[in-house]
């Protein structure tokens, strides 16, 4: 599916156009799945982490492409453990995404 995403992106085509998906709704759902997977892999491939200590401290990729494409590999679940109606997710986003603010409503 990664290869299909890369080919569709490089050629400017829908993934469903590269395969014989004739039903319109099925083609849309297929395109959504391929795009979601592709964006997830691209985002994870861009993640970095600090390694080393002192003068040797530097950023390295958090994941290798081989890991991301391994069928047994799973990315960590970014969802908060507590169930609070999504407020924790919004609070987490508010520090990372410009323009997102959380207001408490009673």
Helices and strands as residue ranges (DSSP letters): H 2-11, H 15-18, H 24-46, E 48-51, G 54-56, E 58-61, H 65-69, H 87-94
